[in-house]
């Protein structure tokens, strides 16, 4: 598994790793994140999180005794404010977390952004923990690029990924990490203490997935792109405000237009979540889950369109019908 995963990091990610000693198989990408944190951080160290963030990273940092510091992304295109990033870095700051593509916002980091981020990391001697589990799911010409693939990026990056999303194995809890050998060695010791090892029988099953043809990945991206289009169109008709995601399979949408129109049940994110379940049968994640200040998520919901076509089509129909009812009320 390590040898085949090494080849994937070399070819798809273009990361300059050269030995399976630089690769570990983990209990999901979250297992890699835990091992990286406990290897490279000391209690009380600070870790930069861009927000909206993936809640698991933030909660794990807190549980493990580290302090997340937050840098908001700007505007509808989720741009990085590098002045704000530099201002957030202090003497205890040791790492920056990058989720690329992003969860919940679907942001795909561009090469210029990654290069600028790398300069900041070098200036302050910081590590990057990059979570790249949705790397095969990008749209509209956006191309996934690993920070560790940039010149001098490899030396200060732990790149983490998951097989679950790419091969539809959610629940198998298999992931991977790649970093310089001396870091992977220590991460392996931590992993052995916490998890012992990823399940061996599942690794044998996963090995078969590495023989899938290139057409599998092309079709994967095409299917998700079609699902994105179907769902975004219905979501727009229902009155939500958003930019289509550049990657992953979530839509982070604002329902503030519904609130302004006086539609009952959209006073805040939790109320909107319950309203949609009742009115459409669609479950969402309240926006407050993705911000350090819950008030920032008041008018936001995260939707997931990683569903079978019949299920997704029923959801789209329910959203359109809901939107029509809202228009009649207003």
C-alpha positions in Angstrom: 0.0 0.0 0.0 2.7 2.5 0.9 4.5 1.9 -2.4 1.4 2.4 -4.5 0.4 5.4 -2.4 3.9 6.8 -3.0 3.4 6.6 -6.7 0.1 8.4 -6.5 1.6 11.3 -4.5 4.5 11.4 -7.1 2.3 11.3 -10.2 -1.0 13.0 -9.4 0.2 15.4 -6.7 3.7 15.9 -8.2 5.2 15.9 -4.7 8.9 15.2 -4.7 8.8 12.2 -2.3 11.1 9.4 -3.2 10.7 6.6 -0.7 7.9 4.7 1.0 9.6 5.8 4.3 8.0 9.1 3.6 4.5 7.7 3.4 2.1 6.3 6.0 -1.3 4.7 5.7 -3.6 6.1 8.4 -7.0 5.7 10.0 -8.6 8.2 7.6 -7.2 11.7 7.0 -8.2 12.6 10.5 -5.9 9.9 11.8 -3.1 11.6 9.9 -4.1 15.0 11.3 -3.9 13.7 14.9 -0.5 12.1 14.3 0.8 15.3 12.7 -0.3 17.5 15.5 1.1 15.3 18.2 4.4 15.0 16.3 5.0 18.6 15.5 3.2 20.6 18.2 3.7 21.2 21.9 0.8 22.0 24.4 -0.3 25.6 24.1 1.1 26.0 20.5 -1.1 28.0 18.1 -2.4 26.8 14.8 -3.9 29.1 12.1 -7.3 28.1 10.8 -8.9 29.8 7.8 -12.6 30.3 8.3 -15.1 29.0 7.4 -13.3 25.9 8.6 -13.8 22.2 8.8 -14.9 21.7 12.4 -13.1 18.5 13.0 -9.7 20.2 12.7 -10.7 22.9 15.2 -12.2 20.6 17.8 -9.3 18.2 17.6 -6.8 21.0 18.1 -8.7 22.0 21.3 -9.0 18.5 22.6 -5.3 17.9 22.1 -4.3 21.0 24.0 -3.5 23.3 21.1 -4.9 26.7 20.3 -6.6 27.5 17.0 -6.3 31.1 15.7 -8.7 32.2 13.0 -8.2 34.2 9.8 -11.4 34.9 7.9 -11.5 34.4 4.2 -12.8 37.4 2.3 -15.8 37.8 0.0 -17.8 35.4 -2.1 -14.6 34.0 -3.7 -13.1 33.2 -0.3 -9.9 35.2 -0.9 -7.0 35.0 1.6 -6.1 38.2 3.4 -2.4 37.7 3.8 -2.0 40.8 5.9 -4.5 39.4 8.4 -2.6 36.1 8.2 0.7 37.7 9.2 -1.0 39.7 11.9 -2.4 36.5 13.4 1.0 34.9 13.7 2.6 35.1 17.1 5.6 33.5 19.0 3.6 30.4 19.8 2.2 29.9 16.2 3.7 26.7 14.8 1.4 25.6 11.9 -1.3 26.6 9.4 -4.1 24.3 8.3 -5.1 24.3 4.6 -8.1 22.4 3.4 -7.9 22.2 -0.4 -10.5 21.9 -1.8 -12.3 23.5 1.0 -15.0 22.2 3.3 -17.6 23.8 3.6 -16.9 26.4 0.9 -15.5 24.4 -2.0 -12.5 26.8 -2.3 -9.7 25.5 -4.6 -6.5 27.2 -3.7 -4.8 28.8 -6.8 -1.1 28.6 -7.4 -0.4 32.2 -6.7 -2.2 31.9 -3.3 -0.2 28.8 -2.4 3.1 30.5 -3.4 2.3 33.5 -1.2 1.3 31.2 1.7 4.6 29.4 1.3 6.5 32.7 1.6 4.7 33.4 4.9 5.5 29.9 6.2 9.2 30.4 5.3 9.3 33.9 6.9 7.9 32.6 10.2 9.3 29.0 10.0 5.8 27.4 10.2 4.5 24.0 9.2 1.6 23.4 6.9 -1.0 20.7 7.5 -2.8 20.2 4.2 -6.0 18.2 4.0 -6.6 17.3 0.4 -9.3 14.6 0.6 -11.4 16.2 -2.3 -8.4 16.5 -4.6 -10.0 14.7 -7.5 -13.2 16.8 -7.4 -12.6 20.2 -9.0 -14.7 22.1 -11.5 -14.7 24.9 -14.1 -11.1 24.5 -15.1 -9.8 24.7 -11.5 -6.8 22.4 -11.0 -5.8 20.8 -7.7 -2.3 21.8 -6.7 -0.5 20.5 -3.6 1.5 23.0 -1.5 4.2 20.3 -1.1 4.7 20.2 -4.9 5.9 23.8 -4.9 9.7 24.4 -4.7 10.7 24.3 -1.0 7.1 23.4 0.0 7.9 19.7 0.6 10.3 20.5 3.6 7.6 22.1 5.7 4.3 20.3 4.7 2.5 17.3 5.9 0.1 16.4 3.1 -3.0 14.3 4.2 -5.6 12.6 2.0 -8.3 10.0 2.2 -9.2 7.1 0.0 -12.8 7.3 1.2 -13.9 10.2 -1.0 -12.0 9.2 -4.1 -13.1 5.5 -4.1 -16.5 5.9 -2.4 -15.2 4.0 0.6 -16.6 6.3 3.3 -16.6 4.4 6.6 -13.6 2.3 5.8 -11.5 5.0 7.6 -8.4 4.7 5.4 -6.2 7.7 4.6 -2.6 8.6 4.0 0.1 11.2 4.8 3.3 12.1 3.1 6.1 14.2 4.6 9.9 14.0 5.1 11.0 10.7 6.4 12.0 11.9 9.9 8.5 13.3 10.4 6.7 10.2 9.1 8.8 8.1 11.4 7.6 10.0 14.4 4.0 10.2 13.1 4.1 6.4 12.8 5.1 6.0 16.5 2.2 8.2 17.5 -0.2 6.4 15.2 0.8 3.1 16.7 0.1 4.3 20.2 -3.4 5.7 19.3 -4.7 3.5 16.5 -2.2 0.6 16.3 -2.8 0.4 12.5 -5.5 0.8 9.9 -7.5 -2.4 9.3 -5.3 -4.8 7.3 -8.2 -6.5 5.4 -9.6 -3.2 4.3 -6.1 -2.3 3.0 -6.2 -5.4 0.8 -9.6 -4.3 -0.5 -8.3 -0.8 -1.2 -5.3 -2.2 -3.1 -7.7 -3.3 -5.8 -8.9 0.3 -6.3 -5.4 1.3 -7.4 -5.9 -0.7 -10.6 -8.8 1.4 -11.8 -8.3 3.0 -15.1 -7.8 6.8 -15.6 -11.3 6.9 -17.0 -12.6 6.2 -13.5 -11.3 9.6 -12.3 -12.6 11.4 -15.4 -16.0 9.9 -14.8 -15.9 10.7 -11.1 -15.3 14.4 -11.8 -17.9 14.5 -14.6 -20.6 12.9 -12.3 -19.9 15.3 -9.5 -19.9 18.3 -11.9 -23.3 17.2 -13.2 -24.7 16.8 -9.7 -23.3 20.2 -8.7 -25.1 21.8 -11.7 -28.4 20.0 -10.9 -28.3 20.9 -7.2 -27.1 24.5 -7.6 -29.9 25.3 -10.1 -32.5 24.0 -7.8 -31.0 25.7 -4.8 -31.0 29.0 -6.7 -34.6 28.6 -7.6 -35.4 28.0 -3.9 -34.0 31.5 -3.2 -30.6 30.8 -1.8 -27.6 33.0 -2.5 -24.2 31.4 -3.2 -21.3 31.0 -5.7 -21.0 27.4 -7.1 -18.2 25.5 -5.4 -14.9 25.2 -7.2 -14.2 21.8 -5.7 -15.5 19.1 -3.2 -19.2 18.3 -3.1 -20.7 20.9 -0.8 -22.6 24.1 -1.4 -22.2 26.7 1.3 -25.2 28.9 0.8 -26.7 32.0 2.3 -30.5 32.1 3.0 -30.4 35.8 3.9 -32.6 36.6 0.9 -35.3 34.4 2.4 -34.9 36.0 5.7 -35.2 39.5 4.2 -38.3 38.4 2.3 -40.0 37.6 5.6 -40.2 33.8 5.0 -41.0 32.2 8.4 -38.5 29.8 9.8 -35.4 31.5 8.5 -34.5 33.7 11.5 -31.1 31.9 11.9 -29.2 28.9 10.8 -30.6 26.4 13.3 -34.2 27.5 12.5 -33.5 27.3 8.8 -32.1 23.8 9.2 -35.3 22.6 10.9 -37.5 24.4 8.4 -35.8 22.7 5.5 -36.1 19.3 7.1 -39.8 19.9 7.7 -40.6 21.5 4.3 -38.3 19.6 2.0 -36.9 16.6 3.8 -33.4 17.9 3.2 -30.9 17.9 6.0 -28.2 20.6 6.2 -25.4 21.7 8.6 -26.0 25.0 10.4 -23.5 27.7 9.4 -22.4 28.3 13.0 -20.5 25.0 12.8 -17.9 26.6 10.5 -17.1 29.9 12.3 -15.3 30.8 15.6 -18.1 33.3 16.2 -21.5 31.5 15.7 -23.1 34.8 14.7 -21.0 34.8 11.5 -22.8 31.7 10.4 -26.3 33.0 11.2 -27.5 33.0 7.6 -25.5 30.1 6.2 -26.1 26.4 5.6 -23.9 23.7 4.2 -25.6 21.4 1.7 -24.1 18.1 0.4 -24.9 16.8 -3.1 -22.9 13.5 -2.9 -26.1 11.5 -3.4 -27.4 8.9 -5.9 -29.1 10.6 -8.8 -32.7 9.5 -7.8 -32.2 10.9 -4.3 -30.6 14.1 -5.6 -33.4 14.6 -8.2 -36.1 14.2 -5.5 -34.2 16.8 -3.4 -34.0 19.2 -6.3 -37.8 18.8 -6.9 -38.5 19.5 -3.3 -36.3 22.6 -3.4 -38.1 24.0 -6.5 -41.5 23.3 -5.0 -40.4 25.0 -1.8 -39.1 28.0 -3.7 -42.5 28.3 -5.5 -44.4 28.3 -2.2 -42.1 31.0 -0.9 -42.7 33.2 -3.9 -46.4 32.8 -3.5 -46.2 33.8 0.2 -44.1 36.9 -0.6 
